């Protein structure tokens, strides 16, 4: 009797989990994708089904729940991918003379001090040296080497990077570059800030477009803190990039059409 009650409870629990899973997934998937075939001869909780029948039904519902969870995960991945591509499309719409080439990070060099990486797209896709590299969140670097089917990316954490930027809230301008002492903290430095500035922690920093290398208004990051040098009174600000550079897996390259 105890075994019968236990398996009966398992079936009831599986049914409740199925209902909860269906409620969540129906938010993401069309109803046509969520049709569940419940047999008309399903053992009744109040009937005289055997323990083996209840156990078999519980296994069937568990398998069904696993399938629904896979569908939910796939649907969420597609939704995130669509959102990412939509942001790239917005950049393309605002800059019709440019094209966007999505790519994936395929290799990271352990000897690279500033979290540079290699992507699976190159000159055959129109990519060339100095092209801008972004994610859906903002600027991450530039193309420093381009081969036929791959390219090397130097990130904004590298001292080789120089980007004209502007504080979108105060209007203060400066030059963003990497720092050997800050790169492991996922921070870059904004320099050449005038003494009469209004920059403060939390301000959003974007590209200014000055110089024509980087498009205007690409998100760079936010101000962590502002400091004044005790040696020459120069002002600088530590900038936290738009995302963790070392964790990037998907990027896009901005290419100017000829």
SULBELLIN-V383936 format. One record per pair of residues at least 4 apart in sequence whose C-alpha atoms are under 6 Angstrom apart, sorted by sequence separation. I is the first residue (numbers start at 1). J is the second residue. D is the distance in whole Angstrom. If there is no record, write none. Layout:
# SULBELLIN-V383936
I_J_D + I_J_D
This chain:
# SULBELLIN-V383936
22_26_6 + 82_86_6 + 92_96_6 + 123_127_5 + 134_138_5 + 147_151_6 + 167_171_5 + 179_183_6 + 183_187_5 + 229_233_5 + 122_127_5 + 134_139_4 + 146_151_4 + 156_161_6 + 167_172_5 + 182_187_5 + 209_214_6 + 228_233_5 + 229_234_5 + 43_49_6 + 134_140_5 + 145_151_5 + 166_172_6 + 209_215_5 + 228_234_6 + 133_140_6 + 145_152_5 + 166_173_4 + 209_216_4 + 228_235_5 + 133_141_5 + 144_152_6 + 165_173_6 + 208_216_5 + 227_235_6 + 108_117_5 + 133_142_5 + 143_152_6 + 144_153_6 + 165_174_5 + 179_188_6 + 207_216_5 + 227_236_6 + 107_117_6 + 132_142_5 + 143_153_5 + 144_154_6 + 165_175_6 + 178_188_5 + 207_217_5 + 226_236_6 + 107_118_5 + 131_142_6 + 142_153_6 + 164_175_5 + 177_188_6 + 206_217_5 + 207_218_5 + 226_237_4 + 106_118_6 + 130_142_6 + 131_143_5 + 142_154_6 + 163_175_5 + 177_189_5 + 206_218_5 + 225_237_6 + 105_118_6 + 106_119_5 + 130_143_5 + 141_154_5 + 163_176_5 + 176_189_6 + 206_219_4 + 225_238_6 + 105_119_4 + 129_143_5 + 141_155_4 + 162_176_6 + 176_190_4 + 206_220_5 + 224_238_5 + 104_119_5 + 129_144_5 + 140_155_6 + 141_156_5 + 162_177_5 + 175_190_5 + 205_220_6 + 223_238_6 + 224_239_6 + 104_120_6 + 129_145_6 + 140_156_6 + 161_177_5 + 174_190_6 + 175_191_5 + 205_221_5 + 223_239_5 + 103_120_6 + 174_191_5 + 205_222_6 + 222_239_5 + 128_146_6 + 159_177_5 + 174_192_5 + 204_222_5 + 222_240_5 + 159_178_4 + 174_193_5 + 203_222_5 + 221_240_5 + 158_178_4 + 159_179_6 + 202_222_5 + 203_223_5 + 221_241_4 + 157_178_4 + 202_223_5 + 220_241_6 + 221_242_4 + 156_178_6 + 201_223_5 + 220_242_6 + 201_224_5 + 122_146_5 + 123_147_6 + 124_148_5 + 201_225_5 + 122_147_5 + 123_148_5 + 122_148_5 + 157_183_5 + 122_149_4 + 121_149_5 + 122_150_4 + 170_198_6 + 121_150_4 + 122_151_5 + 120_150_5 + 119_150_6 + 157_188_5 + 119_151_5 + 118_151_6 + 118_152_5 + 117_152_6 + 117_153_5 + 168_204_6 + 116_153_6 + 167_204_6 + 168_205_6 + 116_154_5 + 167_205_5 + 116_155_6 + 166_205_6 + 166_206_6 + 165_206_6 + 165_207_4 + 166_208_5 + 193_235_6 + 114_157_6 + 164_207_6 + 165_208_5 + 114_158_5 + 164_208_6 + 191_236_5 + 190_236_6 + 4_51_5 + 11_58_5 + 25_72_6 + 190_237_5 + 189_237_6 + 87_136_6 + 189_238_5 + 188_238_6 + 189_239_6 + 188_239_5 + 84_136_5 + 187_239_6 + 187_240_5 + 138_218_6 + 138_219_5 + 139_220_5 + 138_220_6 + 138_242_6 + 137_242_6 + 135_251_5 + 134_251_6 + 135_252_6 + 134_252_5 + 133_252_6 + 133_253_5 + 132_253_6 + 132_254_5 + 115_246_6 + 105_249_5 + 104_249_6 + 105_250_6 + 104_250_5 + 103_251_5 + 102_251_6 + 103_252_6 + 102_252_4 + 101_252_5 + 101_253_5 + 100_253_6 + 100_254_5 + 99_254_6 + 99_255_5 + 98_255_5 + 98_256_4 + 98_257_5 + 97_257_6
